[in-house]
Amino acid sequence: MGKAIFQTEIIELGEQVDAFFEEGMFVLFGENVPDTLKDFCHFIDQKKVDGTIKKGDKLVVDQKEYLITAVGDIAQSNLETLGHLTVVFSGAKEAGLPGSICVEAKPMPKLAVGSKLSIVEE
């Protein structure tokens, strides 16, 4: 496996995170979450991104690997400035949301407080 360019962990869960889980996605956010999204987010410890997120990299969640198939235009800047990233488990070749990444369509992991996430260059 290549170099981890981003690493964090889940520090808190919104009360309604399962709503997006059922849609095949999860939403990460750092400290400044808009009130309208607060209940639906997985809160992360906001960290620096040490590289460029690109198609072909891997998202690793609690040691499970998911190939990144698409990266939205503002996904990286949102992650760096807000700790915000939407991860969609669709395998799509183009990100439907500018602040999202798409990963291969495998069963989604159930995130909990303490779950570890990283993005690894390939």
A tleap script that builds the chain and sets N, CA, C and O, in Angstrom:
source leaprc.protein.ff14SB
mol = sequence {
  NMET GLY LYS ALA ILE PHE GLN THR GLU ILE
  ILE GLU LEU GLY GLU GLN VAL ASP ALA PHE
  PHE GLU GLU GLY MET PHE VAL LEU PHE GLY
  GLU ASN VAL PRO ASP THR LEU LYS ASP PHE
  CYS HIE PHE ILE ASP GLN LYS LYS VAL ASP
  GLY THR ILE LYS LYS GLY ASP LYS LEU VAL
  VAL ASP GLN LYS GLU TYR LEU ILE THR ALA
  VAL GLY ASP ILE ALA GLN SER ASN LEU GLU
  THR LEU GLY HIE LEU THR VAL VAL PHE SER
  GLY ALA LYS GLU ALA GLY LEU PRO GLY SER
  ILE CYS VAL GLU ALA LYS PRO MET PRO LYS
  LEU ALA VAL GLY SER LYS LEU SER ILE VAL
  GLU CGLU
}
set mol.1.N position { 0.846 -1.187 0.000 }
set mol.1.CA position { 0.000 0.000 0.000 }
set mol.1.C position { 0.888 1.246 0.000 }
set mol.1.O position { 1.986 1.233 0.558 }
set mol.2.N position { 0.411 2.309 -0.622 }
set mol.2.CA position { 1.171 3.552 -0.742 }
set mol.2.C position { 1.119 4.405 0.516 }
set mol.2.O position { 0.776 3.930 1.599 }
set mol.3.N position { 1.464 5.666 0.347 }
set mol.3.CA position { 1.532 6.619 1.455 }
set mol.3.C position { 0.142 7.149 1.812 }
set mol.3.O position { -0.647 7.492 0.932 }
set mol.4.N position { -0.143 7.210 3.107 }
set mol.4.CA position { -1.402 7.807 3.568 }
set mol.4.C position { -1.285 9.323 3.444 }
set mol.4.O position { -0.397 9.930 4.043 }
set mol.5.N position { -2.183 9.938 2.664 }
set mol.5.CA position { -2.148 11.393 2.501 }
set mol.5.C position { -3.165 12.083 3.411 }
set mol.5.O position { -3.168 13.307 3.544 }
set mol.6.N position { -4.029 11.274 4.036 }
set mol.6.CA position { -5.009 11.820 4.977 }
set mol.6.C position { -5.374 10.721 5.957 }
set mol.6.O position { -5.630 9.582 5.566 }
set mol.7.N position { -5.395 11.078 7.250 }
set mol.7.CA position { -5.790 10.129 8.284 }
set mol.7.C position { -6.600 10.861 9.337 }
set mol.7.O position { -6.265 11.980 9.726 }
set mol.8.N position { -7.662 10.228 9.794 }
set mol.8.CA position { -8.483 10.820 10.845 }
set mol.8.C position { -9.258 9.721 11.546 }
set mol.8.O position { -9.135 8.544 11.208 }
set mol.9.N position { -10.052 10.117 12.521 }
set mol.9.CA position { -10.955 9.159 13.134 }
set mol.9.C position { -12.269 9.830 13.488 }
set mol.9.O position { -12.342 11.049 13.637 }
set mol.10.N position { -13.300 9.020 13.617 }
set mol.10.CA position { -14.635 9.509 13.964 }
set mol.10.C position { -14.642 9.845 15.451 }
set mol.10.O position { -14.277 9.016 16.285 }
set mol.11.N position { -15.065 11.080 15.779 }
set mol.11.CA position { -15.099 11.481 17.188 }
set mol.11.C position { -16.522 11.627 17.730 }
set mol.11.O position { -16.727 11.688 18.943 }
set mol.12.N position { -17.496 11.683 16.828 }
set mol.12.CA position { -18.890 11.816 17.262 }
set mol.12.C position { -19.803 11.476 16.083 }
set mol.12.O position { -19.415 11.618 14.923 }
set mol.13.N position { -21.015 11.026 16.394 }
set mol.13.CA position { -21.994 10.697 15.356 }
set mol.13.C position { -23.218 11.577 15.503 }
set mol.13.O position { -23.693 11.802 16.616 }
set mol.14.N position { -23.735 12.079 14.381 }
set mol.14.CA position { -25.012 12.778 14.402 }
set mol.14.C position { -26.128 11.783 14.698 }
set mol.14.O position { -25.967 10.581 14.491 }
set mol.15.N position { -27.246 12.282 15.175 }
set mol.15.CA position { -28.337 11.403 15.602 }
set mol.15.C position { -28.994 10.649 14.452 }
set mol.15.O position { -29.620 9.613 14.676 }
set mol.16.N position { -28.864 11.152 13.217 }
set mol.16.CA position { -29.566 10.527 12.092 }
set mol.16.C position { -28.619 10.087 10.973 }
set mol.16.O position { -28.971 10.158 9.796 }
set mol.17.N position { -27.414 9.631 11.343 }
set mol.17.CA position { -26.444 9.224 10.315 }
set mol.17.C position { -26.960 8.060 9.469 }
set mol.17.O position { -26.535 7.895 8.326 }
set mol.18.N position { -27.857 7.264 10.008 }
set mol.18.CA position { -28.376 6.124 9.245 }
set mol.18.C position { -29.183 6.558 8.024 }
set mol.18.O position { -29.327 5.781 7.080 }
set mol.19.N position { -29.709 7.773 8.023 }
set mol.19.CA position { -30.497 8.258 6.878 }
set mol.19.C position { -29.649 8.261 5.607 }
set mol.19.O position { -30.112 7.809 4.559 }
set mol.20.N position { -28.415 8.763 5.684 }
set mol.20.CA position { -27.536 8.763 4.516 }
set mol.20.C position { -26.957 7.377 4.255 }
set mol.20.O position { -26.693 7.017 3.108 }
set mol.21.N position { -26.758 6.593 5.325 }
set mol.21.CA position { -26.250 5.227 5.178 }
set mol.21.C position { -27.165 4.436 4.242 }
set mol.21.O position { -26.696 3.686 3.385 }
set mol.22.N position { -28.472 4.614 4.418 }
set mol.22.CA position { -29.453 3.915 3.580 }
set mol.22.C position { -29.382 4.373 2.119 }
set mol.22.O position { -29.803 3.646 1.218 }
set mol.23.N position { -28.847 5.579 1.885 }
set mol.23.CA position { -28.683 6.104 0.522 }
set mol.23.C position { -27.337 5.701 -0.094 }
set mol.23.O position { -27.038 6.073 -1.228 }
set mol.24.N position { -26.526 4.941 0.655 }
set mol.24.CA position { -25.235 4.498 0.131 }
set mol.24.C position { -24.148 5.542 0.239 }
set mol.24.O position { -23.250 5.601 -0.602 }
set mol.25.N position { -24.223 6.373 1.276 }
set mol.25.CA position { -23.186 7.399 1.450 }
set mol.25.C position { -23.039 7.752 2.924 }
set mol.25.O position { -23.922 7.481 3.738 }
set mol.26.N position { -21.910 8.360 3.244 }
set mol.26.CA position { -21.777 8.997 4.549 }
set mol.26.C position { -21.121 10.353 4.383 }
set mol.26.O position { -20.390 10.602 3.425 }
set mol.27.N position { -21.403 11.230 5.350 }
set mol.27.CA position { -20.933 12.614 5.312 }
set mol.27.C position { -20.012 12.838 6.502 }
set mol.27.O position { -20.383 12.595 7.651 }
set mol.28.N position { -18.810 13.304 6.207 }
set mol.28.CA position { -17.832 13.647 7.238 }
set mol.28.C position { -17.790 15.155 7.394 }
set mol.28.O position { -17.938 15.893 6.419 }
set mol.29.N position { -17.590 15.610 8.616 }
set mol.29.CA position { -17.444 17.045 8.856 }
set mol.29.C position { -16.525 17.265 10.041 }
set mol.29.O position { -16.510 16.482 10.991 }
set mol.30.N position { -15.751 18.353 9.971 }
set mol.30.CA position { -14.905 18.782 11.081 }
set mol.30.C position { -15.734 19.539 12.097 }
set mol.30.O position { -16.849 19.130 12.419 }
set mol.31.N position { -15.203 20.631 12.601 }
set mol.31.CA position { -15.831 21.332 13.716 }
set mol.31.C position { -17.003 22.233 13.339 }
set mol.31.O position { -17.983 22.286 14.081 }
set mol.32.N position { -16.939 22.927 12.238 }
set mol.32.CA position { -17.949 23.940 11.905 }
set mol.32.C position { -19.042 23.395 10.999 }
set mol.32.O position { -19.130 23.762 9.827 }
set mol.33.N position { -19.862 22.526 11.542 }
set mol.33.CA position { -20.928 21.879 10.772 }
set mol.33.C position { -22.148 22.789 10.719 }
set mol.33.O position { -22.581 23.290 11.757 }
set mol.34.N position { -22.715 23.015 9.530 }
set mol.34.CA position { -23.966 23.779 9.462 }
set mol.34.C position { -25.067 23.051 10.241 }
set mol.34.O position { -25.145 21.823 10.208 }
set mol.35.N position { -25.906 23.802 10.932 }
set mol.35.CA position { -26.974 23.205 11.739 }
set mol.35.C position { -27.850 22.251 10.936 }
set mol.35.O position { -28.322 21.246 11.465 }
set mol.36.N position { -28.069 22.565 9.650 }
set mol.36.CA position { -28.944 21.728 8.823 }
set mol.36.C position { -28.356 20.338 8.573 }
set mol.36.O position { -29.099 19.407 8.260 }
set mol.37.N position { -27.037 20.183 8.706 }
set mol.37.CA position { -26.394 18.888 8.455 }
set mol.37.C position { -25.960 18.158 9.717 }
set mol.37.O position { -25.623 16.975 9.666 }
set mol.38.N position { -25.965 18.852 10.843 }
set mol.38.CA position { -25.399 18.332 12.085 }
set mol.38.C position { -25.870 16.913 12.430 }
set mol.38.O position { -25.056 16.067 12.800 }
set mol.39.N position { -27.155 16.653 12.314 }
set mol.39.CA position { -27.698 15.347 12.704 }
set mol.39.C position { -27.296 14.221 11.767 }
set mol.39.O position { -27.390 13.049 12.130 }
set mol.40.N position { -26.848 14.565 10.558 }
set mol.40.CA position { -26.574 13.558 9.535 }
set mol.40.C position { -25.088 13.256 9.354 }
set mol.40.O position { -24.727 12.431 8.514 }
set mol.41.N position { -24.226 13.907 10.124 }
set mol.41.CA position { -22.782 13.825 9.904 }
set mol.41.C position { -22.069 12.895 10.867 }
set mol.41.O position { -22.505 12.650 11.991 }
set mol.42.N position { -20.957 12.392 10.370 }
set mol.42.CA position { -19.959 11.728 11.197 }
set mol.42.C position { -18.896 12.802 11.442 }
set mol.42.O position { -18.285 13.295 10.494 }
set mol.43.N position { -18.678 13.158 12.683 }
set mol.43.CA position { -17.720 14.214 13.004 }
set mol.43.C position { -16.325 13.620 13.093 }
set mol.43.O position { -16.105 12.585 13.723 }
set mol.44.N position { -15.376 14.312 12.437 }
set mol.44.CA position { -13.997 13.823 12.419 }
set mol.44.C position { -13.062 14.837 13.060 }
set mol.44.O position { -13.365 16.022 13.192 }
set mol.45.N position { -11.920 14.311 13.446 }
set mol.45.CA position { -10.822 15.139 13.900 }
set mol.45.C position { -10.203 15.718 12.627 }
set mol.45.O position { -9.607 14.988 11.835 }
set mol.46.N position { -10.345 17.024 12.435 }
set mol.46.CA position { -9.912 17.670 11.190 }
set mol.46.C position { -8.396 17.676 11.085 }
set mol.46.O position { -7.702 18.153 11.984 }
set mol.47.N position { -7.887 17.143 9.981 }
set mol.47.CA position { -6.445 17.021 9.752 }
set mol.47.C position { -6.079 17.585 8.388 }
set mol.47.O position { -6.939 17.817 7.538 }
set mol.48.N position { -4.780 17.799 8.200 }
set mol.48.CA position { -4.245 18.292 6.927 }
set mol.48.C position { -4.225 17.152 5.900 }
set mol.48.O position { -4.048 15.986 6.252 }
set mol.49.N position { -4.409 17.511 4.636 }
set mol.49.CA position { -4.268 16.547 3.542 }
set mol.49.C position { -2.865 16.731 2.969 }
set mol.49.O position { -2.502 17.828 2.543 }
set mol.50.N position { -2.081 15.659 2.962 }
set mol.50.CA position { -0.682 15.725 2.553 }
set mol.50.C position { -0.503 15.115 1.160 }
set mol.50.O position { 0.159 14.090 0.995 }
set mol.51.N position { -1.103 15.764 0.171 }
set mol.51.CA position { -1.033 15.264 -1.195 }
set mol.51.C position { -2.327 15.591 -1.918 }
set mol.51.O position { -3.138 16.374 -1.422 }
set mol.52.N position { -2.526 14.998 -3.082 }
set mol.52.CA position { -3.719 15.251 -3.886 }
set mol.52.C position { -4.556 13.984 -3.974 }
set mol.52.O position { -4.061 12.925 -4.359 }
set mol.53.N position { -5.830 14.102 -3.613 }
set mol.53.CA position { -6.748 12.963 -3.711 }
set mol.53.C position { -7.102 12.768 -5.182 }
set mol.53.O position { -7.517 13.707 -5.861 }
set mol.54.N position { -6.934 11.539 -5.667 }
set mol.54.CA position { -7.228 11.289 -7.082 }
set mol.54.C position { -7.845 9.906 -7.293 }
set mol.54.O position { -7.751 9.009 -6.456 }
set mol.55.N position { -8.474 9.787 -8.446 }
set mol.55.CA position { -9.035 8.507 -8.874 }
set mol.55.C position { -7.930 7.459 -8.837 }
set mol.55.O position { -6.810 7.714 -9.281 }
set mol.56.N position { -8.243 6.282 -8.308 }
set mol.56.CA position { -7.245 5.216 -8.215 }
set mol.56.C position { -6.615 5.103 -6.842 }
set mol.56.O position { -6.026 4.074 -6.513 }
set mol.57.N position { -6.731 6.166 -6.021 }
set mol.57.CA position { -6.289 6.077 -4.632 }
set mol.57.C position { -7.269 5.182 -3.881 }
set mol.57.O position { -8.274 4.742 -4.439 }
set mol.58.N position { -6.969 4.917 -2.614 }
set mol.58.CA position { -7.859 4.072 -1.820 }
set mol.58.C position { -8.330 4.807 -0.575 }
set mol.58.O position { -7.566 5.520 0.076 }
set mol.59.N position { -9.604 4.616 -0.262 }
set mol.59.CA position { -10.151 5.023 1.026 }
set mol.59.C position { -10.067 3.788 1.907 }
set mol.59.O position { -10.543 2.718 1.527 }
set mol.60.N position { -9.468 3.929 3.075 }
set mol.60.CA position { -9.357 2.806 4.006 }
set mol.60.C position { -10.164 3.161 5.248 }
set mol.60.O position { -9.919 4.178 5.898 }
set mol.61.N position { -11.131 2.302 5.565 }
set mol.61.CA position { -11.995 2.506 6.730 }
set mol.61.C position { -11.849 1.284 7.623 }
set mol.61.O position { -12.235 0.177 7.250 }
set mol.62.N position { -11.283 1.501 8.809 }
set mol.62.CA position { -11.075 0.380 9.739 }
set mol.62.C position { -10.482 -0.836 9.024 }
set mol.62.O position { -10.978 -1.953 9.167 }
set mol.63.N position { -9.429 -0.609 8.263 }
set mol.63.CA position { -8.639 -1.620 7.554 }
set mol.63.C position { -9.347 -2.249 6.349 }
set mol.63.O position { -8.818 -3.189 5.755 }
set mol.64.N position { -10.529 -1.750 5.978 }
set mol.64.CA position { -11.190 -2.202 4.746 }
set mol.64.C position { -10.877 -1.185 3.654 }
set mol.64.O position { -10.992 0.021 3.871 }
set mol.65.N position { -10.480 -1.676 2.477 }
set mol.65.CA position { -10.073 -0.795 1.380 }
set mol.65.C position { -11.178 -0.636 0.346 }
set mol.65.O position { -11.875 -1.589 -0.001 }
set mol.66.N position { -11.318 0.604 -0.139 }
set mol.66.CA position { -12.288 0.937 -1.174 }
set mol.66.C position { -11.578 1.777 -2.226 }
set mol.66.O position { -11.020 2.827 -1.906 }
set mol.67.N position { -11.593 1.329 -3.470 }
set mol.67.CA position { -10.970 2.058 -4.571 }
set mol.67.C position { -11.754 3.337 -4.853 }
set mol.67.O position { -12.976 3.297 -4.993 }
set mol.68.N position { -11.061 4.465 -4.936 }
set mol.68.CA position { -11.705 5.741 -5.270 }
set mol.68.C position { -11.892 5.789 -6.786 }
set mol.68.O position { -10.927 5.687 -7.544 }
set mol.69.N position { -13.155 5.947 -7.220 }
set mol.69.CA position { -13.475 5.921 -8.654 }
set mol.69.C position { -13.715 7.313 -9.232 }
set mol.69.O position { -13.667 7.488 -10.449 }
set mol.70.N position { -13.973 8.310 -8.374 }
set mol.70.CA position { -14.196 9.687 -8.841 }
set mol.70.C position { -13.956 10.646 -7.684 }
set mol.70.O position { -14.177 10.314 -6.519 }
set mol.71.N position { -13.497 11.847 -8.034 }
set mol.71.CA position { -13.232 12.894 -7.037 }
set mol.71.C position { -13.894 14.179 -7.519 }
set mol.71.O position { -13.588 14.663 -8.609 }
set mol.72.N position { -14.800 14.734 -6.715 }
set mol.72.CA position { -15.468 15.987 -7.061 }
set mol.72.C position { -14.502 17.159 -7.083 }
set mol.72.O position { -13.447 17.121 -6.449 }
set mol.73.N position { -14.873 18.209 -7.823 }
set mol.73.CA position { -14.002 19.370 -8.029 }
set mol.73.C position { -13.558 20.056 -6.743 }
set mol.73.O position { -12.439 20.564 -6.672 }
set mol.74.N position { -14.416 20.079 -5.724 }
set mol.74.CA position { -14.051 20.780 -4.483 }
set mol.74.C position { -13.919 19.829 -3.295 }
set mol.74.O position { -13.869 20.272 -2.147 }
set mol.75.N position { -13.864 18.526 -3.566 }
set mol.75.CA position { -13.759 17.547 -2.477 }
set mol.75.C position { -12.508 17.789 -1.630 }
set mol.75.O position { -12.581 17.810 -0.401 }
set mol.76.N position { -11.379 17.971 -2.281 }
set mol.76.CA position { -10.138 18.153 -1.532 }
set mol.76.C position { -10.145 19.465 -0.749 }
set mol.76.O position { -9.781 19.474 0.428 }
set mol.77.N position { -10.549 20.569 -1.374 }
set mol.77.CA position { -10.531 21.853 -0.656 }
set mol.77.C position { -11.523 21.839 0.506 }
set mol.77.O position { -11.234 22.406 1.559 }
set mol.78.N position { -12.689 21.204 0.337 }
set mol.78.CA position { -13.643 21.096 1.444 }
set mol.78.C position { -13.061 20.285 2.599 }
set mol.78.O position { -13.229 20.642 3.765 }
set mol.79.N position { -12.376 19.193 2.265 }
set mol.79.CA position { -11.778 18.368 3.308 }
set mol.79.C position { -10.702 19.144 4.054 }
set mol.79.O position { -10.599 19.053 5.278 }
set mol.80.N position { -9.899 19.910 3.314 }
set mol.80.CA position { -8.818 20.667 3.945 }
set mol.80.C position { -9.330 21.824 4.795 }
set mol.80.O position { -8.797 22.072 5.877 }
set mol.81.N position { -10.352 22.534 4.327 }
set mol.81.CA position { -10.792 23.743 5.036 }
set mol.81.C position { -11.895 23.492 6.054 }
set mol.81.O position { -11.967 24.183 7.070 }
set mol.82.N position { -12.759 22.507 5.792 }
set mol.82.CA position { -13.921 22.273 6.659 }
set mol.82.C position { -13.921 20.899 7.318 }
set mol.82.O position { -14.730 20.630 8.206 }
set mol.83.N position { -13.018 20.036 6.882 }
set mol.83.CA position { -13.090 18.648 7.329 }
set mol.83.C position { -14.308 17.959 6.737 }
set mol.83.O position { -14.793 16.970 7.286 }
set mol.84.N position { -14.810 18.481 5.609 }
set mol.84.CA position { -16.052 17.978 5.016 }
set mol.84.C position { -15.778 17.142 3.776 }
set mol.84.O position { -15.045 17.551 2.876 }
set mol.85.N position { -16.387 15.957 3.753 }
set mol.85.CA position { -16.286 15.080 2.596 }
set mol.85.C position { -17.502 14.162 2.594 }
set mol.85.O position { -17.855 13.580 3.619 }
set mol.86.N position { -18.131 14.041 1.442 }
set mol.86.CA position { -19.201 13.063 1.274 }
set mol.86.C position { -18.615 11.887 0.508 }
set mol.86.O position { -18.011 12.065 -0.550 }
set mol.87.N position { -18.794 10.689 1.044 }
set mol.87.CA position { -18.282 9.476 0.415 }
set mol.87.C position { -19.477 8.674 -0.089 }
set mol.87.O position { -20.357 8.294 0.683 }
set mol.88.N position { -19.492 8.424 -1.405 }
set mol.88.CA position { -20.609 7.734 -2.056 }
set mol.88.C position { -20.120 6.370 -2.551 }
set mol.88.O position { -19.146 6.284 -3.299 }
set mol.89.N position { -20.802 5.318 -2.129 }
set mol.89.CA position { -20.414 3.944 -2.462 }
set mol.89.C position { -21.159 3.471 -3.709 }
set mol.89.O position { -21.963 2.541 -3.646 }
set mol.90.N position { -20.883 4.124 -4.847 }
set mol.90.CA position { -21.630 3.854 -6.079 }
set mol.90.C position { -20.774 3.284 -7.202 }
set mol.90.O position { -21.298 2.679 -8.137 }
set mol.91.N position { -19.462 3.475 -7.115 }
set mol.91.CA position { -18.584 3.074 -8.207 }
set mol.91.C position { -18.659 4.004 -9.410 }
set mol.91.O position { -18.108 3.700 -10.468 }
set mol.92.N position { -19.343 5.145 -9.252 }
set mol.92.CA position { -19.509 6.093 -10.362 }
set mol.92.C position { -18.150 6.601 -10.840 }
set mol.92.O position { -17.212 6.742 -10.055 }
set mol.93.N position { -18.064 6.870 -12.131 }
set mol.93.CA position { -16.822 7.384 -12.727 }
set mol.93.C position { -16.735 8.904 -12.644 }
set mol.93.O position { -15.668 9.477 -12.863 }
set mol.94.N position { -17.854 9.560 -12.329 }
set mol.94.CA position { -17.874 11.008 -12.116 }
set mol.94.C position { -18.642 11.294 -10.839 }
set mol.94.O position { -19.686 10.694 -10.584 }
set mol.95.N position { -18.118 12.220 -10.034 }
set mol.95.CA position { -18.768 12.567 -8.768 }
set mol.95.C position { -20.006 13.410 -9.043 }
set mol.95.O position { -19.920 14.432 -9.723 }
set mol.96.N position { -21.142 12.998 -8.528 }
set mol.96.CA position { -22.388 13.738 -8.718 }
set mol.96.C position { -22.438 15.024 -7.920 }
set mol.96.O position { -23.119 15.973 -8.307 }
set mol.97.N position { -21.719 15.061 -6.804 }
set mol.97.CA position { -21.648 16.248 -5.951 }
set mol.97.C position { -20.220 16.767 -5.973 }
set mol.97.O position { -19.287 15.971 -5.868 }
set mol.98.N position { -20.014 18.080 -6.105 }
set mol.98.CA position { -18.648 18.604 -6.213 }
set mol.98.C position { -17.791 18.353 -4.972 }
set mol.98.O position { -16.565 18.310 -5.068 }
set mol.99.N position { -18.423 18.189 -3.812 }
set mol.99.CA position { -17.669 17.954 -2.580 }
set mol.99.C position { -17.600 16.494 -2.186 }
set mol.99.O position { -17.399 16.172 -1.015 }
set mol.100.N position { -17.765 15.604 -3.161 }
set mol.100.CA position { -17.806 14.178 -2.829 }
set mol.100.C position { -16.701 13.400 -3.527 }
set mol.100.O position { -16.109 13.852 -4.507 }
set mol.101.N position { -16.447 12.216 -2.988 }
set mol.101.CA position { -15.675 11.218 -3.709 }
set mol.101.C position { -16.579 10.000 -3.861 }
set mol.101.O position { -17.426 9.730 -3.010 }
set mol.102.N position { -16.385 9.275 -4.950 }
set mol.102.CA position { -17.096 8.017 -5.157 }
set mol.102.C position { -16.087 6.894 -4.984 }
set mol.102.O position { -14.939 6.996 -5.417 }
set mol.103.N position { -16.529 5.833 -4.351 }
set mol.103.CA position { -15.696 4.645 -4.199 }
set mol.103.C position { -16.458 3.460 -4.773 }
set mol.103.O position { -17.654 3.539 -5.053 }
set mol.104.N position { -15.736 2.365 -4.939 }
set mol.104.CA position { -16.361 1.190 -5.538 }
set mol.104.C position { -17.607 0.769 -4.759 }
set mol.104.O position { -17.723 1.000 -3.556 }
set mol.105.N position { -18.525 0.150 -5.483 }
set mol.105.CA position { -19.822 -0.228 -4.916 }
set mol.105.C position { -19.697 -1.535 -4.137 }
set mol.105.O position { -20.162 -2.586 -4.579 }
set mol.106.N position { -19.062 -1.447 -2.975 }
set mol.106.CA position { -18.957 -2.581 -2.061 }
set mol.106.C position { -19.828 -2.260 -0.851 }
set mol.106.O position { -20.204 -1.103 -0.661 }
set mol.107.N position { -20.160 -3.259 -0.025 }
set mol.107.CA position { -20.939 -2.960 1.182 }
set mol.107.C position { -20.250 -1.888 2.024 }
set mol.107.O position { -19.042 -1.935 2.254 }
set mol.108.N position { -21.045 -0.927 2.475 }
set mol.108.CA position { -20.511 0.186 3.266 }
set mol.108.C position { -20.132 -0.273 4.669 }
set mol.108.O position { -20.789 -1.137 5.250 }
set mol.109.N position { -19.070 0.314 5.202 }
set mol.109.CA position { -18.733 0.025 6.597 }
set mol.109.C position { -19.665 0.799 7.523 }
set mol.109.O position { -20.120 1.890 7.183 }
set mol.110.N position { -19.940 0.242 8.671 }
set mol.110.CA position { -20.729 0.940 9.686 }
set mol.110.C position { -19.723 1.699 10.553 }
set mol.110.O position { -18.921 1.091 11.261 }
set mol.111.N position { -19.773 3.025 10.492 }
set mol.111.CA position { -18.825 3.836 11.248 }
set mol.111.C position { -19.299 4.008 12.685 }
set mol.111.O position { -20.495 4.087 12.963 }
set mol.112.N position { -18.330 4.065 13.584 }
set mol.112.CA position { -18.615 4.278 15.001 }
set mol.112.C position { -17.578 5.249 15.549 }
set mol.112.O position { -16.572 5.521 14.894 }
set mol.113.N position { -17.816 5.766 16.735 }
set mol.113.CA position { -16.805 6.602 17.379 }
set mol.113.C position { -15.539 5.757 17.511 }
set mol.113.O position { -15.577 4.630 18.004 }
set mol.114.N position { -14.420 6.321 17.062 }
set mol.114.CA position { -13.153 5.596 17.086 }
set mol.114.C position { -12.798 4.936 15.765 }
set mol.114.O position { -11.664 4.488 15.596 }
set mol.115.N position { -13.741 4.862 14.814 }
set mol.115.CA position { -13.419 4.312 13.491 }
set mol.115.C position { -12.315 5.149 12.858 }
set mol.115.O position { -12.318 6.376 12.956 }
set mol.116.N position { -11.372 4.474 12.208 }
set mol.116.CA position { -10.238 5.151 11.585 }
set mol.116.C position { -10.434 5.190 10.075 }
set mol.116.O position { -10.807 4.196 9.452 }
set mol.117.N position { -10.170 6.373 9.498 }
set mol.117.CA position { -10.280 6.561 8.054 }
set mol.117.C position { -8.972 7.125 7.528 }
set mol.117.O position { -8.334 7.956 8.173 }
set mol.118.N position { -8.582 6.662 6.350 }
set mol.118.CA position { -7.422 7.258 5.694 }
set mol.118.C position { -7.622 7.203 4.183 }
set mol.118.O position { -8.396 6.400 3.663 }
set mol.119.N position { -6.905 8.076 3.506 }
set mol.119.CA position { -6.844 8.058 2.048 }
set mol.119.C position { -5.392 7.768 1.706 }
set mol.119.O position { -4.479 8.454 2.165 }
set mol.120.N position { -5.197 6.736 0.890 }
set mol.120.CA position { -3.857 6.248 0.589 }
set mol.120.C position { -3.590 6.381 -0.904 }
set mol.120.O position { -4.393 5.954 -1.734 }
set mol.121.N position { -2.441 6.986 -1.233 }
set mol.121.CA position { -2.017 7.109 -2.637 }
set mol.121.C position { -1.673 5.740 -3.187 }
set mol.121.O position { -1.112 4.898 -2.486 }
set mol.122.N position { -2.010 5.529 -4.434 }
set mol.122.CA position { -1.638 4.265 -5.092 }
set mol.122.C position { -0.741 4.554 -6.265 }
set mol.122.O position { -0.312 3.630 -6.956 }
savepdb mol mol.pdb
quit
